Amino acid sequence: MFRAGMLGYGGGPSSIPLLYKEAVDRFKWLTDEEFSDTLAIGNTLPGPIATKMAGYIGYRVAGIIGLLIAIIATVMPTVILLSIFLKYLYAFKDSGWVNGITTAVQPVIAVMLFVMAYSFMKQSWKGQGMKKTIFLGVISFVLLFFAGLHPAILIGAILLYSFVTGKEKEKSITRGESTGV
């Protein structure tokens, strides 16, 4: 959590791939699917996504103490660095090197987000099939990009859609089992 807090330049979206690398790849605290679910639910709730995710992961690994340590490890680097560097960055905010740092790191963050998005698409493809993944992806893109829908509303709608379609599948399975099919 500390590494994600220290290296997550740009806020939550840039911290998420770092959290993924630590929680899923390195320490195996969550599976891909669990991380995706945590990210989806975390996006529907108010507040910083990286802090919410770190808190949940910490709680899952070590209970209340883990939750507190994870939140502190995620937030404190930013607080400390902000306190130290803010006065210096404001003094040099119009200089070329500060602008260069800001613009140089953006493509790296974009690539990290793309790699994570690609991983989620592959997982979705396996879990719900090509047609449903493409359908939800296209609808999401259109609603976010062209209609300007807030991401939380879209995520909430997709969660509701998944809940309703999941209930329908449960009913059909139950009916099939009761008739011996």
N, C-alpha and C positions, 0 to 999 in steps of 0.2 A: 504494500500500500504506500509505503514511503517512497519507493522508486517511482510509482505512478504519480504521486503528488509532486515529486521533484522534477520529473521529466515531462509531465503533462502540460507542456506549453500550449496555451490556447484554450484551456478550460476542459470541461467534461468530455466533449467529443474526442479530443486528442488523448485524453487519459484512458478512455475505454479500451483501445487496443492494448495499451500497456497493462491494464488490469486483466485483460483476457490472457495475455502472455504469462502473467504471474499466476493467476488463479486457475487457469485451465491447463496450459502447457507445462509450466514449471512445477507447481505444487500439487496439481491435480485435485484441487479443492472442489471444483465443479466440472461437470461435463460440458461439451459444446451446447447441448440442449438446455441444460440448467442455466448456463450463462446467458443464452438467448432469451430465455424466459425472464430472468432477472432484469436484463436490459429492457425488455418490452414493458414489464410492469413498472420498473423504475422510471421509464419515460412518461408513464401516465400520471405519475405523482408529482406534486410540486417540489421544487428545490433542486440543488445541484445533483446531477446524475451520478457522478463519480463518488460523491460522498455517500449517497444512498446505497449504491452497489457495494462500496467498501464496507459500510456498516453491516449490510446483510451478510456478506461473505465472512466478515469477522465474527459475527454472531453465530453463523453456521459452524465455523471451525472451532470457536472457543467460548461460546455463550456471551454473556453480558460483558465480561472482561475483553473478549476478542472484539466485540462491537466497539467498545470505547477505544481500544488500542488502534483499531483500523481507522476509525474516524480521525483520531488525533494524528496518526501517521499520514493520512491523506491531506488533512487541512493545514497542519502546522508548517510544512515546507513553504506553502504559498504565503502564509501569514508572515513568516520570518523573512522570506525573500522579498516580499512586497514592502515590508517595513524598511529593509536595508536599501533596496534599490530604487524605490519610488522617488525619493528626493533627487537621486542622481539622474534617473531617466527623465524626469521633468526638466532638469537643467539642460539635458542634451537631446530632448525630444525631436528637435528639428534637424539634428545632425544626420549625415548620411549613414553612419554605421548603425545607429538605432533603427532607422528605416530599413537598412539592409538586413538586419537580424530578423525583423518582423516579416519581411517579404520572403526571405530565404527559407524560413522554416515552414511556410504555408504549403508548398508542394509536398514536403515530407509528411505533413499531417494528412493531406489529401490522399496520398498513397496508403498510409496506415489505415485510414477509414475505408478505402476501396478494398484492401486485402481482407479486412474484417467483414465488410458487406458481402464480398464474394464467398467467404466461408459460410456466412449465414444463408446465402442463396443455395449453396450446395446442400447444406443441412435441410433446408426447407424442401428442396427438390426431392431428397430421399424420403422425408417424412410425409409429404402430402402430394407428391407427384408434380410432373412438369406443368400440366395445364393449370392447376390451381395456383402454383407458384408464379407462373407468368401472369395469370389473371390478376392476382393480388398485387404483384409488382407493378404492372401497368396502371391499374386503378390507383394505387398509392402515388405513383409518379405524377399522374395527371392531376390528382386532387391536391398534392403538395405543390407542384411546380406551376401548374396553370391556374388552378382555382384558388391557390393561396390558403388552403385549409391548414389550420394549426395541427402540428404533428400529434399532440395529445388527443385531439378529437379523432383523428384518423386511427390512432392506436386503440383508443377506446371502442371505436366502431368495429375494428377488426377483431378485437377481443370478444365483443358481443356476438359478431358473426360466427366466430369460432365456437363460442359457447353454444349457440343455437344449433349449428351444424353438428357439433359433437353430441348434443343431446339427441338429435335425430338419429345419429349413428348408433347410439346406445339403445334407443328404442327398437331399431331394426334388428340389432344383434339379439336383444332380449326376445323379440318376437320370433326370430329364427331359431333360437335355442329352445323356446317353449314349444315350437311345432316340430322340433327334431331335425330341422334343416341345418 
